[in-house]
Amino acid sequence: MLGSGGVSDGYEVGSKRQRMMESTPYFAVNSGMGGYQPYGYGGGYQPPPFPVVRLRGLPFNCTDIDIFKFFAGLDIVDVLLVNKNGRFSGEAFVLFAGSMQVEFALQRDRQNMGRRYVEVFRCKRQDYYHAVAAEVNYEGIYDNDFHGSPQPSRAKRFNDKDQMEYTEILKLRGLPFSVKKPEIVEFFADFKIVEDRIHIACRPDGKATGEAYVEFASVEEAKRAMCKDKMMIGSRYVELFPSTPDEARRAESRSRQ
């Protein structure tokens, strides 16, 4: 894990995504894969289909929760809302737990979300990767020879948040919906956190909202941990915000309702 200085954000993004690609079948890189290769009846290698769909025509006030409701009953791993020039484009990528989930998702093509019908169609793994890369202002994650570079807008974002009032609590937004506490502990491995004061926010039905609250040992430690803003957990970049004990308690109370 990174400390408070030294290695660039680009390297952090690239190395984590590279580990993800190498560690799971869906994210495996076809070239250079060693060991046993599955073959179909035709005698050729058949990689498992990447379980992602693309949505188009979404309402412009759409949230991750709206997409969860649209695909109620299906096992969603990740939702990526696509922004262009800082505004939501009306498109999204949804990553499912398996290819069968995709088949069910495609049956909801042209169903309504609010007053708009939504197109649901297949897309390629690379389309999803490129969308994630664009979200973190990072290019070249598919190059074998990786050379990282800092995000150009990171300094401004950090300075804006540095002017906000801090407590010992940070709010995390944009987490993978499958995230567990050990992953958050690892994310902040170089900082002093209160491990029994990590709360992953959930809806009343128990599904994660993509947000969490983490308490640090001091206000200064929370401010120092802001260097992790916009870094990756799994396939998602995570936004960090100063929060308060009251906000964390309200989120915890809502999760128990």
PyMOL commands that set and color helices and strands:
alter all, ss='L'
color gray80, all
select helices_A, chain A and resi 9-23+25-27+64-70+99-106+125-135+154-162+181-187+219-228+245-256
alter helices_A, ss='H'
color red, helices_A
select strands_A, chain A and resi 52-56+76-84+87-96+111-113+116-122+169-173+193-202+208-216+231-233+236-242
alter strands_A, ss='S'
color yellow, strands_A
deselect
rebuild
show_as cartoon
